[in-house]
Amino acid sequence: MRGLRRLVATLDELTTAGTDHIYSWNDSLILLARVRRSGVEHAIKSAEEIKRRIDDDIGESYAISVRGKSFPSSDSRAPQTALGAKITIIEASSWALANCFLIEKKLSHYRKSWYLDHRVFASIRTTQQCVTQSVALYPRLQKRKVHMFDGYLW
């Protein structure tokens, strides 16, 4: 866990160019990228670069990417408190985060390197082969395809 925190602290602008914010806790990261369809591949390439750094410096990891709606980056209606910097407002979609946990629960036995929600997969170009399974995902618990990859996407 400490190794991941040290690594995240050393990430540079070039590595994180496709992300808007990185949240880190314990042994996990959330990478938030506000993108239109054309920017999804750029965001995933940034995530893959971070994943490569984790794999090289700490050990083998896996990544799950889902598409969701994020909260606005600033809400002028939010109450100002005396706590200031002690509060972190996570702007990532709670449905997207829950879907990451569902994908992990249902598919982690495949032991793949990447798990991409079909809505992400449809917006990138990779020549890597994948295995596809369906998982019931929020908000309606309808089945969506999840594409699973060994190794790296590019």
C-alpha positions as YAML, in Angstrom:
chain: A
units: angstrom
residues:
- id: 1
  name: MET
  ca: [0.00, 0.00, 0.00]
- id: 2
  name: ARG
  ca: [2.80, 2.41, 0.87]
- id: 3
  name: GLY
  ca: [4.49, 1.63, -2.43]
- id: 4
  name: LEU
  ca: [1.36, 2.64, -4.33]
- id: 5
  name: ARG
  ca: [1.13, 5.90, -2.40]
- id: 6
  name: ARG
  ca: [4.77, 6.69, -3.17]
- id: 7
  name: LEU
  ca: [4.28, 5.85, -6.84]
- id: 8
  name: VAL
  ca: [1.15, 8.02, -7.17]
- id: 9
  name: ALA
  ca: [3.05, 10.93, -5.61]
- id: 10
  name: THR
  ca: [5.68, 10.67, -8.38]
- id: 11
  name: LEU
  ca: [3.32, 10.63, -11.36]
- id: 12
  name: ASP
  ca: [3.97, 13.48, -13.77]
- id: 13
  name: GLU
  ca: [1.77, 15.58, -16.05]
- id: 14
  name: LEU
  ca: [2.61, 13.51, -19.13]
- id: 15
  name: THR
  ca: [1.59, 10.24, -17.48]
- id: 16
  name: THR
  ca: [-1.67, 11.65, -16.14]
- id: 17
  name: ALA
  ca: [-2.59, 13.80, -19.16]
- id: 18
  name: GLY
  ca: [-5.77, 11.82, -19.89]
- id: 19
  name: THR
  ca: [-7.12, 12.03, -16.35]
- id: 20
  name: ASP
  ca: [-8.83, 14.83, -14.47]
- id: 21
  name: HIS
  ca: [-8.29, 13.47, -10.98]
- id: 22
  name: ILE
  ca: [-6.73, 10.46, -9.26]
- id: 23
  name: TYR
  ca: [-8.12, 9.23, -5.97]
- id: 24
  name: SER
  ca: [-5.96, 6.79, -4.01]
- id: 25
  name: TRP
  ca: [-6.81, 4.69, -0.99]
- id: 26
  name: ASN
  ca: [-5.30, 1.49, 0.38]
- id: 27
  name: ASP
  ca: [-4.32, -0.62, -2.64]
- id: 28
  name: SER
  ca: [-6.68, 1.03, -5.14]
- id: 29
  name: LEU
  ca: [-6.91, 4.01, -7.47]
- id: 30
  name: ILE
  ca: [-9.86, 5.71, -9.13]
- id: 31
  name: LEU
  ca: [-8.92, 7.62, -12.24]
- id: 32
  name: LEU
  ca: [-11.56, 10.15, -13.20]
- id: 33
  name: ALA
  ca: [-11.50, 11.32, -16.81]
- id: 34
  name: ARG
  ca: [-14.21, 13.60, -18.16]
- id: 35
  name: VAL
  ca: [-14.21, 12.71, -21.83]
- id: 36
  name: ARG
  ca: [-16.33, 12.72, -24.89]
- id: 37
  name: ARG
  ca: [-16.38, 9.58, -27.02]
- id: 38
  name: SER
  ca: [-13.29, 10.70, -28.98]
- id: 39
  name: GLY
  ca: [-11.24, 11.15, -25.80]
- id: 40
  name: VAL
  ca: [-11.86, 7.72, -24.27]
- id: 41
  name: GLU
  ca: [-8.81, 6.14, -25.90]
- id: 42
  name: HIS
  ca: [-6.56, 8.96, -24.66]
- id: 43
  name: ALA
  ca: [-7.86, 8.42, -21.10]
- id: 44
  name: ILE
  ca: [-7.37, 4.64, -21.30]
- id: 45
  name: LYS
  ca: [-3.83, 5.12, -22.64]
- id: 46
  name: SER
  ca: [-3.07, 7.31, -19.62]
- id: 47
  name: ALA
  ca: [-4.53, 4.66, -17.34]
- id: 48
  name: GLU
  ca: [-2.44, 2.02, -19.07]
- id: 49
  name: GLU
  ca: [0.72, 4.07, -18.56]
- id: 50
  name: ILE
  ca: [-0.07, 4.32, -14.85]
- id: 51
  name: LYS
  ca: [-0.79, 0.57, -14.77]
- id: 52
  name: ARG
  ca: [2.59, -0.13, -16.42]
- id: 53
  name: ARG
  ca: [4.32, 1.95, -13.75]
- id: 54
  name: ILE
  ca: [2.50, 0.05, -11.01]
- id: 55
  name: ASP
  ca: [3.36, -3.31, -12.61]
- id: 56
  name: ASP
  ca: [7.04, -2.34, -13.00]
- id: 57
  name: ASP
  ca: [7.54, -0.70, -9.61]
- id: 58
  name: ILE
  ca: [5.20, -2.62, -7.29]
- id: 59
  name: GLY
  ca: [3.95, -5.79, -8.94]
- id: 60
  name: GLU
  ca: [1.28, -7.18, -11.22]
- id: 61
  name: SER
  ca: [-2.00, -5.28, -11.12]
- id: 62
  name: TYR
  ca: [-5.31, -5.29, -12.93]
- id: 63
  name: ALA
  ca: [-7.50, -2.46, -14.18]
- id: 64
  name: ILE
  ca: [-11.26, -2.12, -14.52]
- id: 65
  name: SER
  ca: [-12.69, 0.65, -16.65]
- id: 66
  name: VAL
  ca: [-16.35, 1.60, -16.78]
- id: 67
  name: ARG
  ca: [-18.14, 4.56, -18.21]
- id: 68
  name: GLY
  ca: [-20.37, 6.63, -15.96]
- id: 69
  name: LYS
  ca: [-21.55, 10.15, -15.32]
- id: 70
  name: SER
  ca: [-19.38, 12.21, -13.01]
- id: 71
  name: PHE
  ca: [-20.52, 14.98, -10.76]
- id: 72
  name: PRO
  ca: [-19.69, 18.58, -11.72]
- id: 73
  name: SER
  ca: [-16.18, 19.61, -10.68]
- id: 74
  name: SER
  ca: [-17.38, 22.55, -8.65]
- id: 75
  name: ASP
  ca: [-20.72, 23.13, -7.05]
- id: 76
  name: SER
  ca: [-21.16, 26.71, -5.95]
- id: 77
  name: ARG
  ca: [-24.22, 25.60, -3.98]
- id: 78
  name: ALA
  ca: [-22.12, 23.32, -1.76]
- id: 79
  name: PRO
  ca: [-21.96, 24.64, 1.78]
- id: 80
  name: GLN
  ca: [-18.63, 26.03, 2.90]
- id: 81
  name: THR
  ca: [-17.42, 24.53, 6.16]
- id: 82
  name: ALA
  ca: [-14.69, 25.22, 8.65]
- id: 83
  name: LEU
  ca: [-13.20, 21.81, 7.81]
- id: 84
  name: GLY
  ca: [-11.89, 23.05, 4.46]
- id: 85
  name: ALA
  ca: [-9.22, 20.66, 3.16]
- id: 86
  name: LYS
  ca: [-10.33, 17.83, 5.45]
- id: 87
  name: ILE
  ca: [-13.22, 17.10, 3.10]
- id: 88
  name: THR
  ca: [-12.68, 15.37, -0.24]
- id: 89
  name: ILE
  ca: [-15.66, 15.34, -2.55]
- id: 90
  name: ILE
  ca: [-15.37, 12.36, -4.86]
- id: 91
  name: GLU
  ca: [-16.72, 13.42, -8.21]
- id: 92
  name: ALA
  ca: [-16.74, 9.93, -9.70]
- id: 93
  name: SER
  ca: [-20.06, 8.24, -10.31]
- id: 94
  name: SER
  ca: [-21.14, 6.00, -7.45]
- id: 95
  name: TRP
  ca: [-22.82, 3.71, -10.03]
- id: 96
  name: ALA
  ca: [-19.54, 3.43, -11.94]
- id: 97
  name: LEU
  ca: [-17.65, 2.65, -8.75]
- id: 98
  name: ALA
  ca: [-20.25, 0.03, -7.78]
- id: 99
  name: ASN
  ca: [-19.95, -1.46, -11.27]
- id: 100
  name: CYS
  ca: [-16.19, -1.82, -10.80]
- id: 101
  name: PHE
  ca: [-16.86, -3.86, -7.66]
- id: 102
  name: LEU
  ca: [-19.48, -5.98, -9.48]
- id: 103
  name: ILE
  ca: [-17.07, -6.69, -12.33]
- id: 104
  name: GLU
  ca: [-14.34, -7.61, -9.86]
- id: 105
  name: LYS
  ca: [-16.70, -9.90, -7.93]
- id: 106
  name: LYS
  ca: [-18.08, -11.68, -11.00]
- id: 107
  name: LEU
  ca: [-15.00, -11.89, -13.23]
- id: 108
  name: SER
  ca: [-11.82, -11.73, -11.12]
- id: 109
  name: HIS
  ca: [-11.46, -15.52, -11.30]
- id: 110
  name: TYR
  ca: [-10.38, -15.01, -14.94]
- id: 111
  name: ARG
  ca: [-7.22, -13.30, -13.58]
- id: 112
  name: LYS
  ca: [-6.99, -10.86, -16.50]
- id: 113
  name: SER
  ca: [-5.01, -7.64, -16.69]
- id: 114
  name: TRP
  ca: [-7.79, -5.41, -18.08]
- id: 115
  name: TYR
  ca: [-11.59, -5.47, -17.75]
- id: 116
  name: LEU
  ca: [-13.38, -2.98, -20.02]
- id: 117
  name: ASP
  ca: [-17.07, -2.15, -19.92]
- id: 118
  name: HIS
  ca: [-18.39, -2.44, -23.49]
- id: 119
  name: ARG
  ca: [-19.12, 1.31, -23.56]
- id: 120
  name: VAL
  ca: [-15.40, 1.93, -23.04]
- id: 121
  name: PHE
  ca: [-14.28, -0.90, -25.34]
- id: 122
  name: ALA
  ca: [-16.41, 0.45, -28.22]
- id: 123
  name: SER
  ca: [-14.50, 3.75, -28.07]
- id: 124
  name: ILE
  ca: [-10.94, 2.41, -28.34]
- id: 125
  name: ARG
  ca: [-8.88, 0.66, -31.00]
- id: 126
  name: THR
  ca: [-6.70, -2.23, -29.90]
- id: 127
  name: THR
  ca: [-5.45, -5.28, -31.77]
- id: 128
  name: GLN
  ca: [-5.26, -7.39, -28.61]
- id: 129
  name: GLN
  ca: [-7.52, -10.42, -28.31]
- id: 130
  name: CYS
  ca: [-10.09, -10.50, -25.53]
- id: 131
  name: VAL
  ca: [-12.55, -12.77, -23.79]
- id: 132
  name: THR
  ca: [-16.05, -11.36, -23.31]
- id: 133
  name: GLN
  ca: [-18.58, -12.07, -20.57]
- id: 134
  name: SER
  ca: [-21.80, -10.32, -19.58]
- id: 135
  name: VAL
  ca: [-22.38, -8.82, -16.14]
- id: 136
  name: ALA
  ca: [-25.53, -7.18, -14.77]
- id: 137
  name: LEU
  ca: [-24.48, -3.59, -14.05]
- id: 138
  name: TYR
  ca: [-26.08, -0.58, -12.41]
- id: 139
  name: PRO
  ca: [-28.22, 1.48, -12.55]
- id: 140
  name: ARG
  ca: [-30.78, -1.00, -13.91]
- id: 141
  name: LEU
  ca: [-28.80, -4.23, -13.39]
- id: 142
  name: GLN
  ca: [-29.04, -4.94, -17.10]
- id: 143
  name: LYS
  ca: [-26.42, -7.21, -18.61]
- id: 144
  name: ARG
  ca: [-23.55, -5.47, -20.37]
- id: 145
  name: LYS
  ca: [-20.55, -7.01, -22.05]
- id: 146
  name: VAL
  ca: [-17.22, -6.79, -20.27]
- id: 147
  name: HIS
  ca: [-14.12, -7.38, -22.41]
- id: 148
  name: MET
  ca: [-11.16, -8.97, -20.61]
- id: 149
  name: PHE
  ca: [-7.56, -8.75, -21.77]
- id: 150
  name: ASP
  ca: [-4.26, -10.37, -20.83]
- id: 151
  name: GLY
  ca: [-1.28, -8.02, -20.70]
- id: 152
  name: TYR
  ca: [-1.58, -4.52, -22.10]
- id: 153
  name: LEU
  ca: [-3.99, -2.99, -24.58]
- id: 154
  name: TRP
  ca: [-1.24, -1.38, -26.69]
...
